């Protein structure tokens, strides 16, 4: 086929994808050697432990080989620094996450371009040579958008828009687009709009004095308000309006919370990295039937559902928006109304994807956002989710690690297979400091049927015996409940 026929075919395919609601995208990922991300301390410890274990196995193999007379050793021992570059492994996992982000936004990936350079180019981030390569790939594939796995400055965005024959979107704008797709409630839509406006404001490209508005009378002639200034004023007015509407939402939330707090029920919030399985676990615990999706940021609106613990105490379980690496600060501030449930929670369930290759870095990113919300002092239970995806040896190591004392409680579960849920509920019971569990031995007249029924419903009743017209029983339950019946307590 000729170049003309190729271009025509590419245009036909692009039109077909647009009709199907998909855009063909070219992904650009850049790694700066002077700013490589490092693995977290726990990841380094795990890597070093694996290296020690490997060296121990190799030493054992050498000993076996010498005893058997076989001089061949399975592999030579290498220093940890030579077994794989930490930056490369981290970069590859981040690139896979970026591709998943693009697919969640509805893009079909035409090509992925990677550049490694010492520092970002001030004008275009990637430099002129790579920019020419990107333009060539866009022309050959018929892509309609270029996605950068990096935040672009306003000047970089303008320069790239001028030199590429399609739209240019950076990482923050891509995440905002996914949020806009998944926002269902009025509150979620307002929060997304606020974040988009705050992102757009410094990136307005005015057209100077040619767009000046001139006055129409004596003393008003000459350069007036430029189009850029007009756009900024309109966006600032809209931002103020959206903030007022969000403040009204917060007032309604405060009123609802005050009504809930009049009958004290502790809140337990699910937090974690996006796509860690929070909504699946929420459904497994509460049978709420909220949306479960493998796409990132499927949950944007907080869900609350009542749940009964093994101690018969009732809690409100909250499902919240997921976090991600380099989560834009504007999103954290815009979604503060939703994240208020995290701030008010008595216990946080940090849901982690145990099958992810970046499980430790994801934990670090979540803790960073929790630090911004100033909630790091709350009791935390680490929920190692998706254990059904782990091989047996990794599952055994995870179970051994969860048994180690010190640090947050860790519970292995599978929200999809509904395994480990009883252990998780028991861990929540132990972690709740408000309205603690107490033991009591009571002597209740048999005529107090309503009282006995309330005890059965709100506490765990153990031994029970009868002495005449009295029911003698032991109960373990919330202090607020058993304190009501202290007149029936058995005196020592």
C-alpha angles and dihedrals in degrees: 000000000000124000089254092054091047091052091048091050090049091052091051092050091047091052091049092052091048089053089052091052095252129119124208108234137190112213121213120194122182127194118195111208092209092054104039114157115245127220116254120260092257091051091051091049091050091048092048091047090052089049091051090048091050092049090048090052090049091050090051090049090051090052092049090048092052092048092050093045093244109136095191116103119204094235140342120257112252129190114257091246090062098047093077138327110262092213092053094050091048092046093050092052091047090050091053089051091051091052089052089051091053092050091048087056090056098258126144109216112234096175141345118219122194128195128184116197138155097246139355120274108246094219104041107001092232106050132243098284095053090042090058089049091051091050090051093050091048091052094047096046099037091233117175099201140032116211120203120203089215138066112261124213117234091256093048090050092051093048093049092047089053095049103039124069094226143042120298121213127180129209097269093050090049092053090047090052091053090049090051090052093053101039107112107161126065090247093053092048091051092050092050092047091051092051092047093050093049089049093048098046099078091040099061111127110208124198098225127227094341087076095046117135112229125213122240106224147047110307094014101082119111136053110346131175111333121228089250091056090046092052092047091050092050092049092048090051090049091048090053090049093049091048090053090052091048090050088055088053090051090052090054090048091051091051091049090048092050090053090050092047091054084071098036111228115162119235121227114193128206111220131170150112118316114273092017090127101260096143092046090052090045090055092045091054100039107019086227095147096223119165114288115195138159088219118103119260094011088151118059102144121070115247122202124196132169116242132184119223126213088262088059090247114139124227136177111239114207126202112203141184116285125244129228141192111287092007105191112254090226088064093052091052095041093050095046090109089059093041092054086092088062091051091050096044121115093208132019122216105206102203111204129186101236091191095057120107088218098048094131096045089048089053090052092051093050092049089051092057091044087054089055088053090049094232101117092111094067123104109270130200114195109218110200099206132189095038087152086075094055124095116241096258092051090046091053091050090048092051090049092049092049090055093058112108122235129053126043120337110263122204123186112220143156113219091189096051093033094232125146093021095123091053089049093051090049090051090052089051091054094045097052108100096176113088093002124211116263135181124233138174112215137190106204126178112243088234089069093082095151091052092050090049091050090052092050090050099044105032141034108258115208126175116015129186138160128238110180107300093345129097111213112200144156119228136185115198148115115323090231090060100042092044089066090064100042090122087070095051116124111247116230 
